[in-house]
């Protein structure tokens, strides 16, 4: 009886330790998420464009200050409102649409009673299961572009002055791509010091398109509508540098009766870089929601959800699955000898050993500290035992921290539990695998134990 009470006390103590480790992990994950959100918010707040985040029903969840300044409204005037309530519906002009992206321009209502034309680039946000959960929208003020196009049509003198001094690239070409005129901004966008140098470039404007099909599509749109606005295309300079351009162009007729193209080109390369950074930041945020930042293994949040799915699937298919709970042997000695940084690197390398010896749908989980869980779908107990022995052997044969000029050998204690043979729920399954591992620890470590032991 005394031994049972002593064992129960140890188990209770271990449970408290695990609960504390889980709390520490939760705090660490929360800190990482808050840092990612902070970086994401800084990018959004400092962008020169308006930004909206919408839910799946196109209601506005959040916006940046640039958008509020564009329309002259307060945040409470727009948040929780459908985006379509903010613009004149009859003014909508769609440039591009598919199931993931929508580019359109519309006149947005301003607080002073007027309207402002904005280009809206909406992209779908999906969760880890690829289900749509909302949208993010970048909004660009088109007032200057529209005014410029009006001026091109109405005032020749103003057109020529603007053509020479405009920040945007302006150009004229023949239909077959020969450059007729270009302003300094257009020449500078493609790496030329002077417009004359650019006009003498033998490749013509067609040589600036990364894909010739993109220019053919622009020509087809011009022939069909005479005018194209905000056509976004990937272009390339003679030195090989990529230019993401937004082109507004129209067909015009010269004094000789020949048709030519004149247009405005805006270099959107920096904006595309910012959008790509934002996209990667979102991807990293979603990745960290289910992965351990140190080892890149899955985290316990993913483990618990996955186990619930595996249990349901096992009940449907009558196929078992196994958990391998493992704890590194004498890991504190490694940290005390070689330092915390090398200790962290050792855990990363051990995680790599797991990945090399796990084939999907099997996966590894960083459970906390120097503890890990291996999930083996479809594995009965004997299969799981054999696989755990194989991984144990691989660990013992591997020399770790060689990249740091060290030769460290490590081992671990393993415990196995199988569903549904050993337990009927995830908590019991984890507890039994943990108990099996601790029996190995108490018997000398560096071995594999099963449930029941």
RAUR-V38518 format. One record per pair of residues at least 12 apart in sequence whose C-alpha atoms are under 6 Angstrom apart, sorted by the first residue. I is the first residue (numbers start at 1). J is the second residue. Records with the same first field share a line. If there is no record, write none. Layout:
# RAUR-V38518
I: J + J
This chain:
# RAUR-V38518
45: 64
49: 139 + 140
50: 66 + 67 + 138 + 139
51: 63 + 64 + 137 + 138
52: 136 + 137
53: 135 + 136
54: 134 + 135
55: 134
56: 133 + 134
58: 82
59: 80 + 81 + 82
60: 79 + 80 + 81
61: 79 + 80
71: 110
72: 110 + 111
73: 111
86: 108 + 109
87: 107 + 108 + 109
88: 107
91: 106 + 107
92: 105 + 106
93: 105
100: 123 + 124
101: 122 + 123
102: 121 + 122
103: 120 + 121
104: 119 + 120
105: 118 + 119 + 120
106: 118
117: 142 + 143
118: 139 + 140 + 141 + 142
119: 139 + 140
120: 138 + 139
121: 137 + 138
122: 136 + 137
123: 135 + 136
163: 183
164: 183
167: 185
168: 185 + 265 + 266
169: 185 + 186 + 264 + 265
170: 182 + 183 + 186 + 263 + 264
171: 262 + 263
172: 261 + 262
173: 260 + 261
174: 260
175: 260
177: 204 + 205 + 206
178: 204
179: 199 + 204
190: 237
208: 235 + 236
209: 235
210: 235 + 236
226: 250 + 251
227: 249 + 250
228: 248 + 249
229: 248
230: 246 + 247 + 248
231: 246 + 247
232: 245 + 246
233: 245
243: 269
244: 268 + 269
245: 266 + 267 + 268
246: 265 + 266
247: 264 + 265
248: 263 + 264
249: 262 + 263
250: 262
290: 302
295: 348
297: 364 + 365 + 366
298: 365
299: 365 + 366
300: 367
319: 378
320: 378 + 380 + 419
321: 376 + 377 + 378 + 379 + 418 + 419
322: 376 + 379 + 417 + 418
323: 374 + 375 + 416 + 417
324: 373 + 374 + 415 + 416
325: 373 + 414 + 415 + 433 + 434
326: 371 + 372 + 413 + 414
327: 371 + 412 + 413
328: 370 + 412
329: 411 + 412
362: 375 + 376 + 377
363: 375
381: 418
396: 411
411: 446
412: 446
413: 437 + 445 + 446 + 447
414: 437 + 448 + 449
415: 433 + 436 + 437 + 448 + 449 + 450
416: 433 + 450
417: 433 + 451
436: 449 + 450 + 451
